[in-house]
Amino acid sequence: VRLQRHAVSVYVAHEYSSSVYLLFDAVVFPERFMADWSAVRYSSSRIEDYIDVPGEYSIFELKVPEKWIGKSIIELNIRQNMHLNVLGIRKDGVLNMEIAPDTIFEAGTAVMILGKDSDIKKHMHLNY
């Protein structure tokens, strides 16, 4: 069996033109992407970063909520109570993604979470 490579062609669009799109595998609108990202990112001073995941999920890096400080991931029971997954914790600019359930949240740190947009909005008190 011989495998052939397929080159993916991407078009960076700055305006809508449906006739051009038929020629490409993907069309990227950088201004639209940045506008959407900025609207979410700057909707709260607690948001450090944001990644939109296709569908109804997102990844957020947020300042650790005050009520989490001094408590562990297991103590807060984040996955069961909030339906959120803790992916990592950033402290002093260093992201640690090798976290354990007994990891204690500290002041001045940020937490990276993955979850449904509705759960993130509800439990992290965001309005984007």
N, C-alpha and C positions, 0 to 999 in steps of 0.2 A: 504494500500500500504506500503510495507516495502522497505525502502531505504537501499542499501548496500554501504558501503564505498569502494572506490577503491584506493588502495595505489599506488602512483606514484613512479616509480623507475627511478632513475637518475644515469647515468654512467659518471664519470669524466674521460674523455679520454685524454691521452697524445700523442697518435698516432692514425692514421686511421686504423680501423679494422672493415669492414662492417659486418662480421659474429657476432660480439658482439652486434651491435646496434639493432638487431631484438629482443633482450631480454628486452629492456628498453623503457620507454615512452619518455625520453629526454636524449640527449647526450650533455655534456658540455665540451668545450675545453677552459680551463682557460687561457692558454698561448695565444691562438688566440684572445680571448676576450680582454685581457689586451693589446695586441699589437695594435688592432684596436682602443681601447679607448685611449691609449697613443698617437697614431698618430694624432688623432683629438684634444685631450686635449692640447697637446704641440705644435700645429701648429700655435698658436697665444698667445702672452702674455696677451691678453685681456680675454681669456677663463679661467674661474675659475673652472667650472665643466661642464659635458656633459653627457646626457642620450640619448641613441639611442632608439627611439620608432619604433616598427615594421612598415614597410611601408616607406613612404618618409618624415616622420616627426622626429624632434628631440627636446629635451629640452636643452637649454644652460643657464648657469649662466655666465654672462659677466660683465666686468667692464662697467659702464655706459658710453656711448659715450660722448665725449666732447660737441658735439652740442646739446645733450639732457639736459645738466646741466642747472638748473634754469627754466626748462619748465615742464609742466604737461603732463600726459598721454593723456588727451583729447586735449590739445593744439597741441601735436605732431600727434594726430589722428593715433596712431600706428596701430590699427587693420585695419582701412580703407586704409591707405596709404601704409603700409608695409605688411599687411596680417599676422601680428605676434600678439600673445596674451601674455600680461604681467601677469605672474603667481605670482610674488613676488619680493620683494626688500630686499637685505641683507645690513645691516648697522651695523658696529662694531661687526660683527660676528653673528648677530641676524637676522634670516629670518622672514620677515613680509609678510604673504600671504593674509592679509586683507587690500588690497589697494583699493583706490577709484580713479575714473577718474581724480580728481583734485590733486592727489598726485604729488608733485614736485620732480624731480630727483635732487640729490645732488652729489657733488664731493665726491669721496672716497667710493661710494656705488656700489653694483653690482645688476644687474637686471636679473631675471629668465624669460626666454621667451620660448614659444612653437610655432613652425611653421614648414612649409615645409622647407626641406633642401635648396632648391633653393632660397626661400625668405630670409632665415637667411643669406646665403652666400652673396646675393645681397645687402641687407640693412644693414647688420652688417659688411660688408667688410671682410669676412672671406674666406679663401681658404684652405679647408680641403678635 
